[in-house]
Amino acid sequence: MTERGTVTHALAVDLGGTKCSAAVVDRRGKVLARRTVPVDVSSSLGPVQQIVELAKELADARKPAEAFIAAGVAVPGLVRPNGTVWAPNLPGWEEMPLAKHLTRSLKIPVQVESDRNAAVLGESWLGAARGKSDAIVLMIGTGIGAGIMSGGRILRGAHELSGCAGWLTVTREDVQAAQGCGELESLAAGPGIARAAQQRLQKGEGSILTNLDLSKITAHDVANAARSGDALALDVFQHAGRFLGYGLANLISILDPEVIVLGGGMAAVADIYLAPMKEAMFERAQPLAANKVKIAVSKLADTVNLLGCARLAFESTASIQESPSSKRPSHTLRKKHSRTRKEEE
């Protein structure tokens, strides 16, 4: 992993609520090796130790400090300026000092970032937002979040809460399920799509989904039914797409992005809801901005966060190499999230 005796590769880690992926990434964004394990939630330090073990495994019989120039880690929650993490799906992660733990164990600079911000870094480096200074990556899966880049910089907000797009208000109706996760998320994320189908099936509406266990129906089951021409499933996605379109309209009208990239698990079925989503977007968005923005579906799949973390790691050491076509203002990196080897020693 060296070139003329110089370490040139980054360690990228995508820590989720259920699985943790780690990869070796070179300066061109090529994933050279990758490992994925279920997240250890038996203790608060379980995921931290898993990252350390994955780093040692990917270092290929060497010390991580000899194999990696730096590390970038994406987490499913909020990252404070001091490097501590709040991740509601990980037990004991109210103020986890993740950067400190990892830097001490790995002996390399470590940058920690929210998964939604890692996604927009990945897309802006090698994805559908490449070369764009104003971009939004809307991650749609079990939840909905947005990584936002404005003027070439990550938009964070006063409390690191920018991008909580699942909380966008998109209907005049009282949505009971929205109390815990927000309106848009409750109506258009994976669980919301599954719930909408379940509720209609419980009312006796006909569908090929009746052949499945009602309590175990997922959004992808609904998507498969929609692709088979099932009227109920198609209508569920029609409604979800319109809610997403209203959400996009709000984002476009406020932020005026060049591109919005659809990512996350539901991006794989974007073809089903893309048309109603765009229709609703044009109905509600500021018309000049709506006519200029590009809507794209991510092609980076589950590597987007890893690529964003790699870019974060390279930028933290000022060693990333960009082609002339991809140059743009550098992203704001919180130096407090990283510690040098000297500081930790």
RODO-2510 file (C-alpha; in nm, 4 decimals, decimal comma):
residues 345
     n   res          X          Y          Z
     1     m     0,0000     0,0000     0,0000
     2     t     0,2991     0,2264    -0,0432
     3     e     0,4532     0,4050    -0,3316
     4     r     0,8254     0,4806    -0,3088
     5     g     0,8063     0,4357     0,0655
     6     t     0,5192     0,6813     0,1083
     7     v     0,1808     0,5782     0,2450
     8     t    -0,0807     0,6712    -0,0151
     9     h    -0,4022     0,4936     0,0843
    10     a    -0,6839     0,5894     0,3171
    11     l    -0,8936     0,3840     0,5547
    12     a    -1,2640     0,4500     0,4991
    13     v    -1,5273     0,3280     0,7456
    14     d    -1,9047     0,3370     0,7097
    15     l    -2,0592     0,2624     1,0483
    16     g    -2,4335     0,2039     1,0372
    17     g    -2,6909     0,0937     1,2904
    18     t    -2,6701    -0,2715     1,1852
    19     k    -2,3490    -0,3186     0,9859
    20     c    -2,0012    -0,1716     0,9635
    21     s    -1,8010    -0,1580     0,6402
    22     a    -1,4358    -0,0666     0,6100
    23     a    -1,2274    -0,0265     0,2963
    24     v    -0,8864     0,0610     0,1627
    25     v    -0,9217     0,3417    -0,0931
    26     d    -0,6581     0,4970    -0,3158
    27     r    -0,6327     0,8615    -0,4212
    28     r    -0,8378     0,8012    -0,7349
    29     g    -1,1260     0,6564    -0,5361
    30     k    -1,0658     0,2926    -0,6221
    31     v    -1,1731     0,0536    -0,3474
    32     l    -0,8840    -0,1914    -0,3182
    33     a    -1,0161    -0,4070    -0,0337
    34     r    -1,3303    -0,4137     0,1745
    35     r    -1,4742    -0,5908     0,4767
    36     t    -1,8267    -0,5775     0,6264
    37     v    -1,9434    -0,7119     0,9626
    38     p    -2,2615    -0,6858     1,1721
    39     v    -2,2315    -0,4078     1,4268
    40     d    -2,1520    -0,5223     1,7788
    41     v    -2,4097    -0,3476     1,9983
    42     s    -2,3347    -0,5551     2,3098
    43     s    -2,1482    -0,2577     2,4572
    44     s    -2,0857     0,1076     2,3770
    45     l    -1,7235     0,0370     2,2837
    46     g    -1,8135    -0,2664     2,0709
    47     p    -1,8336    -0,0723     1,7408
    48     v    -1,5118     0,1147     1,8224
    49     q    -1,3210    -0,2085     1,8729
    50     q    -1,4700    -0,3484     1,5531
    51     i    -1,3352    -0,0538     1,3548
    52     v    -0,9914    -0,1060     1,5084
    53     e    -0,9975    -0,4770     1,4230
    54     l    -1,1131    -0,4086     1,0663
    55     a    -0,8325    -0,1557     1,0257
    56     k    -0,5758    -0,4097     1,1442
    57     e    -0,7160    -0,6739     0,9100
    58     l    -0,7099    -0,4396     0,6106
    59     a    -0,3564    -0,3250     0,6994
    60     d    -0,2474    -0,6701     0,5777
    61     a    -0,0066    -0,7775     0,8535
    62     r     0,1239    -0,4267     0,9087
    63     k     0,0386    -0,1607     1,1616
    64     p    -0,2428     0,0734     1,0526
    65     a    -0,0009     0,3673     1,0765
    66     e     0,2207     0,1952     0,8200
    67     a    -0,0693     0,1200     0,5851
    68     f    -0,2939     0,4278     0,5950
    69     i    -0,2276     0,7977     0,5609
    70     a    -0,5448     0,8806     0,7556
    71     a    -0,8949     0,7515     0,8253
    72     g    -1,2438     0,8842     0,7613
    73     v    -1,5440     0,7440     0,9462
    74     a    -1,9146     0,7980     0,8695
    75     v    -2,1592     0,7558     1,1569
    76     p    -2,5411     0,7324     1,1698
    77     g    -2,5986     1,0402     1,3787
    78     l    -2,4688     1,3776     1,4840
    79     v    -2,0987     1,4637     1,5023
    80     r    -2,0119     1,7532     1,7289
    81     p    -1,7211     1,9926     1,6615
    82     n    -1,5244     1,8302     1,9452
    83     g    -1,5392     1,4903     1,7736
    84     t    -1,7992     1,3280     1,9981
    85     v    -2,0854     1,1388     1,8373
    86     w    -2,4541     1,1046     1,9170
    87     a    -2,5961     0,8001     1,7406
    88     p    -2,9423     0,6987     1,8665
    89     n    -2,9260     0,3473     1,7196
    90     l    -2,6008     0,2620     1,8997
    91     p    -2,6298     0,1963     2,2761
    92     g    -2,4302     0,4384     2,4889
    93     w    -2,3483     0,6730     2,2026
    94     e    -2,4787     0,9968     2,3509
    95     e    -2,1311     1,1523     2,3581
    96     m    -1,8980     0,8901     2,2207
    97     p    -1,5449     1,0360     2,1724
    98     l    -1,4946     0,8307     1,8579
    99     a    -1,2167     1,0365     1,6990
   100     k    -1,0157     1,0274     2,0209
   101     h    -1,0544     0,6503     2,0669
   102     l    -0,9627     0,5685     1,7085
   103     t    -0,6692     0,8065     1,6826
   104     r    -0,5248     0,6643     2,0021
   105     s    -0,5632     0,3059     1,8798
   106     l    -0,4688     0,3478     1,5126
   107     k    -0,2020     0,6192     1,5512
   108     i    -0,3238     0,8031     1,2403
   109     p    -0,5348     1,1187     1,1896
   110     v    -0,9058     1,0362     1,2043
   111     q    -1,1916     1,2428     1,0668
   112     v    -1,5471     1,1613     1,1785
   113     e    -1,8490     1,2790     0,9812
   114     s    -2,2235     1,2156     0,9675
   115     d    -2,3283     0,9618     0,7060
   116     r    -2,5346     1,2176     0,5136
   117     n    -2,2372     1,4534     0,4829
   118     a    -2,0124     1,1640     0,3824
   119     a    -2,2611     1,0853     0,1070
   120     v    -2,2477     1,4312    -0,0473
   121     l    -1,8661     1,4243    -0,0288
   122     g    -1,8644     1,0912    -0,2122
   123     e    -2,1062     1,2051    -0,4813
   124     s    -1,9227     1,5333    -0,5334
   125     w    -1,5925     1,3503    -0,5721
   126     l    -1,6806     1,0619    -0,8016
   127     g    -2,0567     1,0519    -0,8415
   128     a    -2,3473     1,2371    -0,9955
   129     a    -2,2500     1,5650    -0,8242
   130     r    -1,8917     1,5601    -0,9501
   131     g    -1,7593     1,9094    -1,0144
   132     k    -2,0643     2,0761    -0,8552
   133     s    -2,0341     2,3385    -0,5831
   134     d    -2,4028     2,3334    -0,4878
   135     a    -2,5441     1,9852    -0,4483
   136     i    -2,7793     1,7849    -0,2306
   137     v    -2,7698     1,4107    -0,1781
   138     l    -3,1065     1,2904    -0,0503
   139     m    -3,0573     0,9551     0,1202
   140     i    -3,3812     0,7546     0,1229
   141     g    -3,3824     0,4245     0,3067
   142     t    -3,5184     0,3325     0,6470
   143     g    -3,4904     0,7051     0,7126
   144     i    -3,4429     1,0215     0,5086
   145     g    -3,1516     1,2610     0,5411
   146     a    -2,9750     1,5094     0,3165
   147     g    -2,6107     1,5933     0,2712
   148     i    -2,5953     1,9542     0,1542
   149     m    -2,3092     2,1330    -0,0188
   150     s    -2,3392     2,5060    -0,0729
   151     g    -2,0665     2,7062    -0,2413
   152     g    -1,8353     2,4058    -0,2212
   153     r    -1,8758     2,3718     0,1548
   154     i    -2,0752     2,1321     0,3687
   155     l    -2,3781     2,3073     0,5173
   156     r    -2,3891     2,2150     0,8858
   157     g    -2,6078     2,4580     1,0764
   158     a    -2,5612     2,6003     1,4243
   159     h    -2,6066     2,2612     1,5920
   160     e    -2,4809     2,0222     1,3217
   161     l    -2,8437     1,9408     1,2349
   162     s    -2,8671     2,0679     0,8778
   163     g    -2,9955     1,7996     0,6454
   164     c    -3,2627     1,6413     0,8656
   165     a    -3,4850     1,6259     0,5576
   166     g    -3,7084     1,3576     0,7017
   167     w    -3,8661     1,6313     0,9142
   168     l    -3,9832     1,8370     0,6166
   169     t    -4,3561     1,9113     0,6318
   170     v    -4,5187     1,7914     0,3101
   171     t    -4,8893     1,7569     0,3851
   172     r    -5,1734     1,9413     0,5543
   173     e    -5,2909     1,6172     0,7149
   174     d    -5,2139     1,5116     1,0711
   175     v    -4,9627     1,2281     1,0328
   176     q    -4,9478     1,0337     1,3571
   177     a    -4,6367     0,8366     1,2620
   178     a    -4,4486     1,1618     1,2021
   179     q    -4,4042     1,2376     1,5713
   180     g    -4,0922     1,0287     1,6059
   181     c    -3,9235     1,0767     1,2698
   182     g    -4,0849     1,3630     1,0778
   183     e    -4,3531     1,3862     0,8112
   184     l    -4,1553     1,3162     0,4971
   185     e    -3,9745     1,0213     0,6494
   186     s    -4,2929     0,8681     0,7878
   187     l    -4,4629     0,8941     0,4480
   188     a    -4,1894     0,8236     0,1934
   189     a    -3,9049     0,6259     0,3552
   190     g    -3,8993     0,2465     0,3321
   191     p    -4,0991     0,1730     0,6497
   192     g    -4,3593     0,4335     0,5523
   193     i    -4,4109     0,2732     0,2123
   194     a    -4,4478    -0,0698     0,3716
   195     r    -4,6884     0,0694     0,6313
   196     a    -4,9051     0,2375     0,3670
   197     a    -4,9367    -0,0929     0,1786
   198     q    -5,0143    -0,2847     0,4964
   199     q    -5,2889    -0,0425     0,5965
   200     r    -5,4601    -0,0730     0,2590
   201     l    -5,4349    -0,4502     0,2613
   202     q    -5,5910    -0,4568     0,6079
   203     k    -5,8879    -0,2720     0,4612
   204     g    -5,9369    -0,5560     0,2155
   205     e    -5,7958    -0,4023    -0,1037
   206     g    -5,6849    -0,6544    -0,3616
   207     s    -5,3161    -0,7031    -0,4419
   208     i    -5,0635    -0,9747    -0,5138
   209     l    -4,9127    -0,8697    -0,1814
   210     t    -5,1893    -1,0608    -0,0052
   211     n    -4,9843    -1,3731    -0,0763
   212     l    -4,7210    -1,2487     0,1702
   213     d    -4,7172    -1,2312     0,5492
   214     l    -4,8777    -0,8910     0,6054
   215     s    -4,6653    -0,8113     0,9100
   216     k    -4,3410    -0,8750     0,7214
   217     i    -4,4049    -0,6768     0,4028
   218     t    -4,1173    -0,4432     0,3133
   219     a    -4,0837    -0,1516     0,0758
   220     h    -3,8922    -0,3745    -0,1639
   221     d    -4,1806    -0,6226    -0,1621
   222     v    -4,4077    -0,3346    -0,2592
   223     a    -4,1600    -0,2317    -0,5291
   224     n    -4,1512    -0,5832    -0,6740
   225     a    -4,5308    -0,5863    -0,6838
   226     a    -4,5333    -0,2443    -0,8534
   227     r    -4,2957    -0,3693    -1,1209
   228     s    -4,5355    -0,6575    -1,1810
   229     g    -4,8100    -0,4047    -1,2516
   230     d    -4,9927    -0,4380    -0,9183
   231     a    -5,2346    -0,1434    -0,8920
   232     l    -5,2172    -0,1066    -0,5138
   233     a    -4,8380    -0,1126    -0,5066
   234     l    -4,8133     0,1364    -0,7921
   235     d    -5,0522     0,3706    -0,6151
   236     v    -4,8545     0,3487    -0,2895
   237     f    -4,5403     0,4527    -0,4761
   238     q    -4,7350     0,7236    -0,6598
   239     h    -4,8233     0,8810    -0,3251
   240     a    -4,4748     0,8351    -0,1804
   241     g    -4,3236     0,9895    -0,4930
   242     r    -4,5454     1,2955    -0,4641
   243     f    -4,4451     1,3458    -0,0996
   244     l    -4,0809     1,3208    -0,2013
   245     g    -4,1483     1,5749    -0,4746
   246     y    -4,2903     1,8192    -0,2201
   247     g    -3,9790     1,7670    -0,0098
   248     l    -3,7557     1,8350    -0,3097
   249     a    -3,9545     2,1497    -0,3836
   250     n    -3,8751     2,2843    -0,0384
   251     l    -3,5053     2,2043    -0,0736
   252     i    -3,4849     2,3554    -0,4214
   253     s    -3,6687     2,6740    -0,3288
   254     i    -3,4465     2,7383    -0,0267
   255     l    -3,1062     2,6143    -0,1442
   256     d    -3,1104     2,6480    -0,5262
   257     p    -2,8831     2,3469    -0,5906
   258     e    -2,7272     2,2506    -0,9234
   259     v    -2,8089     1,8849    -0,8683
   260     i    -3,0046     1,6653    -0,6299
   261     v    -2,8845     1,3063    -0,6129
   262     l    -3,1175     1,0340    -0,4892
   263     g    -2,9301     0,7795    -0,2804
   264     g    -2,9879     0,5187    -0,0121
   265     g    -3,1654     0,1856    -0,0388
   266     m    -3,4706     0,3319    -0,2124
   267     a    -3,2594     0,4702    -0,4952
   268     a    -3,2602     0,1203    -0,6450
   269     v    -3,6342     0,1510    -0,7103
   270     a    -3,6344     0,5190    -0,8076
   271     d    -3,7732     0,4366    -1,1519
   272     i    -4,1082     0,3562    -0,9879
   273     y    -4,1561     0,6925    -0,8151
   274     l    -3,9417     0,9264    -1,0273
   275     a    -4,2261     1,0524    -1,2496
   276     p    -4,4735     1,1465    -0,9733
   277     m    -4,1869     1,2909    -0,7695
   278     k    -4,0787     1,5257    -1,0500
   279     e    -4,4374     1,6231    -1,1233
   280     a    -4,4978     1,7250    -0,7632
   281     m    -4,1605     1,9003    -0,7487
   282     f    -4,2452     2,1225    -1,0444
   283     e    -4,5877     2,1975    -0,8959
   284     r    -4,4470     2,3370    -0,5713
   285     a    -4,0864     2,4521    -0,6267
   286     q    -3,9644     2,7990    -0,7208
   287     p    -4,0002     2,7669    -1,1008
   288     l    -3,6676     2,9166    -1,2113
   289     a    -3,4715     2,6992    -0,9699
   290     a    -3,6790     2,3905    -1,0514
   291     n    -3,6121     2,4279    -1,4234
   292     k    -3,2372     2,4481    -1,3701
   293     v    -3,1767     2,1739    -1,1126
   294     k    -3,0752     1,8271    -1,2296
   295     i    -3,2294     1,5250    -1,0593
   296     a    -3,0023     1,2202    -1,0692
   297     v    -3,0018     0,8727    -0,9193
   298     s    -2,6804     0,7661    -0,7485
   299     k    -2,4728     0,5020    -0,9218
   300     l    -2,2316     0,4647    -0,6301
   301     a    -2,4722     0,2447    -0,4305
   302     d    -2,3298     0,1356    -0,0960
   303     t    -1,9805     0,2695    -0,1711
   304     v    -2,0832     0,6357    -0,1555
   305     n    -2,0159     0,6808     0,2166
   306     l    -1,6857     0,4961     0,1917
   307     l    -1,5734     0,7226    -0,0918
   308     g    -1,6830     1,0288     0,1024
   309     c    -1,4849     0,9097     0,4032
   310     a    -1,1790     0,8474     0,1888
   311     r    -1,1995     1,1982     0,0481
   312     l    -1,2395     1,3312     0,3999
   313     a    -0,9279     1,1440     0,5075
   314     f    -0,7225     1,2637     0,2120
   315     e    -0,8342     1,6244     0,2534
   316     s    -0,7442     1,6148     0,6211
   317     t    -0,3846     1,5565     0,5177
   318     a    -0,4017     1,7954     0,2208
   319     s    -0,2868     1,5141    -0,0077
   320     i    -0,5860     1,4480    -0,2302
   321     q    -0,5171     1,4818    -0,6006
   322     e    -0,7924     1,6276    -0,8141
   323     s    -0,8155     1,6404    -1,1891
   324     p    -0,8652     1,9904    -1,3365
   325     s    -1,2236     1,9028    -1,4272
   326     s    -1,3192     1,8269    -1,0669
   327     k    -1,1566     2,1229    -0,8901
   328     r    -1,3809     2,3433    -0,6794
   329     p    -1,3651     2,5263    -0,3462
   330     s    -1,2440     2,2943    -0,0724
   331     h    -1,4887     2,1569     0,1789
   332     t    -1,4945     2,2840     0,5338
   333     l    -1,3287     2,0218     0,7532
   334     r    -1,3516     2,0425     1,1270
   335     k    -0,9934     2,0120     1,2436
   336     k    -1,1169     1,9449     1,5961
   337     h    -1,2389     1,6079     1,4746
   338     s    -0,8880     1,4906     1,4072
   339     r    -0,5887     1,4590     1,6299
   340     t    -0,2318     1,4262     1,5172
   341     r    -0,0126     1,1500     1,6405
   342     k     0,1915     1,4026     1,8394
   343     e    -0,1168     1,5324     2,0212
   344     e    -0,2238     1,1826     2,1196
   345     e     0,1215     1,0773     2,2301
***
